[in-house]
Amino acid sequence: MGLYLDGDVKFALDRYRGADDDFAGGIRDEGIGYVIDNDGDPVGSHFDDSTSLTRALAAKFLASSFDATDTSFNWWVMYWRQDTSGYIADSFGPRERPRSDKPWFDFGEHGIGRPAGRINRFYMMATPEWDYDQVFTKLIGPDDPIWLYPPQSLAADVSDGYDTRFLLSLGSFELPPDSSVRVLFSTFTADSVIYRTDLDVFLSILPEFYDQVIDLPELARIGKLADSLATLLLDPEMPVEGLRVVGQRQDTVFLQWDAWGFENIDGYNLYVVPIDSASLPHPQLPAPWLRPPVGEPFAVLGQQSRYALTGLDPYRMYAVYVAHRTATGVGRLSAPVLLPPLAAMPAPQVRQEYTFSIGGAPAALSWQPPSGVTVDHYCVYRFPDTLAAADAYHAFYDLGWAQPELTPRDSFVVDTLTYYFYEMTPYAVIPGSDTSYFDYQPEEGTVYVLSAVDVHGYETAFSEPVQLFDIPARTKDILVVTNSNLVDNFVSFDTVKAFYDSVLRGYDYDIVNYFDSSKIAYCHGSAYSCLDWKIQPRYRLVIYDDGLEDQVFNNISESEEHPYSRALQSGTALAVFGSMVGFTGRTNTAAPAWYPVNNAFLRQTFGIDSVYYTGFGYYAVNGMPSEDTLLGFVQALPVADSIPAVTYDTTRYPFTSRLLDFWPPDSPPSVAMFKTD
């Protein structure tokens, strides 16, 4: 395994300088790799306590659960060079000369020392090599028996400090499936490793004295302190680290913890302690400071570091601990995992996506109870908009991190730590026997979210949001929306209007031309136009007479503004005449066939799963007779004697001359047929 560090040693507030003058080096006997600034950034003849960089950043491996054969240290620099195509990134790093037991391995196009790509990195980590210190680069000669000759155009600059990174690697080891190894490492600093203010000048002349003019003994001393920490960390009396829940299914919780890895333990003891919710300050949530005492182990395990915990009461909370077990006893308990109840708590199912205040009337919400939950009451939360509703949260504790955004409901001081409890306040609380609610103070744009609280005091997941819109009272009968004012359209607007004047005589109806700028605006985020959806709820019925091109009733409009679903949910009825090509995506020259309908709005609203469709230009494009013999409407037979038969009047031709290219006057245009589930 490898530990990669990119030093970029610089003053924290200096955003633009400092990354390009670093030294990388190593202390082979101590297994330490480090990076320092090339001169410590003195201020005149002294170092400034705030801005100078006299420390080293170092790393070393402390211990491993496998027998590591060696530690490797490799460094490299990145630089830009210019060729005929411009500036390209290149690199340099020390490489040993190839030999019989270590043949040459080509890193490819990124220079001789940078392990770009996964294969090169694995090679570098698996191949023992301890690089010379960076400052010695210009001292490596062409006849050096160990190291390749550095590029002379770069060697002096690299020796004076560069943008450097290093890789410290440990190996090798085998890792069988479903097994773990453990490696302890430390990163640390040492102060005043640089103590000469003329370091860069001195080393530019006498780099061979590098080891004698920086305080490497101090760096090695700190490394020894790190070694002593490893002794503490490897005591099997230490608590198990990393106990966590990694999955849950029905009544089973999947636990995992950091494997010890070393051979001085026999296994683990797992403890499971029920929590009495009545003893909690807020019974719906286990308090994070709880440390209930343990009894006998729930399970005595071997070297495994995971466990499937089953058989728990789904309406109880539990604390779970793990401890090391050795030949001489049991170590200290881990920090517990506090398990909330496992019972499935689905959200109430709201019956609408929108709710409406019609003419100032109360806004209504209705829902279905969550399955499998004995509901004590429902909580209705109200938010000013959809963004605020997206931040809905269940009750939780923290140590104050959420305070800038949320106001805690409660606080507790335990062992010098202050724990804060957060919980949303419901806008309304509804008895569990009710499944509806009326808001008598509706506000435009408000969003409602619901949850249920069961008889044990546990809150379910949140429902889907329901947004409120204020619309005028429904006072008119019918609105007809048509797109028939295009110059090159197939039907003239006067013909369409005359038709509806004749069949809707006696109704209070309006006709809206789709391109009437007083009624239409661009959809948000697109060049398509959308009808202002709030026009529709004023009518009991809206007819979309979309003709052949579906420029009105289309998916762009619905996905952007949701005019059709909002109108339907407000109580307005919709009637659509057209091919629905704007939703299904079929072309005007599509061949006759059943086409699937994948649009969620069409499937849910009309129950359509496929449509038999023929493009209106299919006959002309394919050189077929200009007559619809497949789908043209001929007649509709009545289901009762009181209903007259309906036939197509071939003497009436409401189309413009442009349609003559596709259908003759005595043949009706194609219509679409729909198949439902």
Stockholm file with secondary structure:
# STOCKHOLM 1.0

chainA/1-677         MGLYLDGDVKFALDRYRGADDDFAGGIRDEGIGYVIDNDGDPVGSHFDDSTSLTRALAAKFLASSFDATDTSFNWWVMYWRQDTSGYIADSFGPRERPRSDKPWFDFGEHGIGRPAGRINRFYMMATPEWDYDQVFTKLIGPDDPIWLYPPQSLAADVSDGYDTRFLLSLGSFELPPDSSVRVLFSTFTADSVIYRTDLDVFLSILPEFYDQVIDLPELARIGKLADSLATLLLDPEMPVEGLRVVGQRQDTVFLQWDAWGFENIDGYNLYVVPIDSASLPHPQLPAPWLRPPVGEPFAVLGQQSRYALTGLDPYRMYAVYVAHRTATGVGRLSAPVLLPPLAAMPAPQVRQEYTFSIGGAPAALSWQPPSGVTVDHYCVYRFPDTLAAADAYHAFYDLGWAQPELTPRDSFVVDTLTYYFYEMTPYAVIPGSDTSYFDYQPEEGTVYVLSAVDVHGYETAFSEPVQLFDIPARTKDILVVTNSNLVDNFVSFDTVKAFYDSVLRGYDYDIVNYFDSSKIAYCHGSAYSCLDWKIQPRYRLVIYDDGLEDQVFNNISESEEHPYSRALQSGTALAVFGSMVGFTGRTNTAAPAWYPVNNAFLRQTFGIDSVYYTGFGYYAVNGMPSEDTLLGFVQALPVADSIPAVTYDTTRYPFTSRLLDFWPPDSPPSVAMFKTD
#=GR chainA/1-677 SS CEEEEECCCCCTTCSSSSTTSEEEEEEGGGTEEEEEESSCCCBTTBCCTTTCCCCEEEEEEEEESSCCCEEEEEEEEEEEEEETTEEEEEEECCCBCCBTTBCCCCCCTTCSSCCCSHHHHHHHHHSCCBCCCGGGGGGCCTTCSSBCCCCHHHHHHHHTCBSEEEEEEEECCCCCTTCCCCEEEEEEEETTSCCCTTHHHHHHHCGGGGGGSSCHHHHHHHHHHHHHHHHHHTCTTSCCCCCEEEEEETTEEEEECCCCCSSSCCEEEEEEEEECGGGSSSTTSCCTTCCCCCCSCSEEECSCCEEEECCCCTTSEEEEEEEEEETTEECCCCCCEEECCCSCCCCCEESCSEEEEETTCCEEEEEECCTTCCEEEEEEEEESSHHHHTTCCCCEEESSTTTTTCCCSEEEEETTEEEEEECCCCSEEEETTCCEEEESSCCTTCEEEEEEEETTSCBCCCCCCEEEEEECCCCEEEEEEECTTCTTCSBCHHHHHHHHHHHSTTSCEEEEETTCTTTEEECTTSSSEEECGGGGGGEEEEEEEEETTCSSSCHHHHHHHCHHHHHHHHTCEEEEEECCHHHHCCCTTCCSEEEECCCHHHHHHHCEEEEEECCTTHHHHTTCCSSCCSSCCCEECCSSTTSCCEECCTTCCCBCGGGGGTSCTTSCCCCCEEEEC
#=GC SS_cons         CEEEEECCCCCTTCSSSSTTSEEEEEEGGGTEEEEEESSCCCBTTBCCTTTCCCCEEEEEEEEESSCCCEEEEEEEEEEEEEETTEEEEEEECCCBCCBTTBCCCCCCTTCSSCCCSHHHHHHHHHSCCBCCCGGGGGGCCTTCSSBCCCCHHHHHHHHTCBSEEEEEEEECCCCCTTCCCCEEEEEEEETTSCCCTTHHHHHHHCGGGGGGSSCHHHHHHHHHHHHHHHHHHTCTTSCCCCCEEEEEETTEEEEECCCCCSSSCCEEEEEEEEECGGGSSSTTSCCTTCCCCCCSCSEEECSCCEEEECCCCTTSEEEEEEEEEETTEECCCCCCEEECCCSCCCCCEESCSEEEEETTCCEEEEEECCTTCCEEEEEEEEESSHHHHTTCCCCEEESSTTTTTCCCSEEEEETTEEEEEECCCCSEEEETTCCEEEESSCCTTCEEEEEEEETTSCBCCCCCCEEEEEECCCCEEEEEEECTTCTTCSBCHHHHHHHHHHHSTTSCEEEEETTCTTTEEECTTSSSEEECGGGGGGEEEEEEEEETTCSSSCHHHHHHHCHHHHHHHHTCEEEEEECCHHHHCCCTTCCSEEEECCCHHHHHHHCEEEEEECCTTHHHHTTCCSSCCSSCCCEECCSSTTSCCEECCTTCCCBCGGGGGTSCTTSCCCCCEEEEC
//
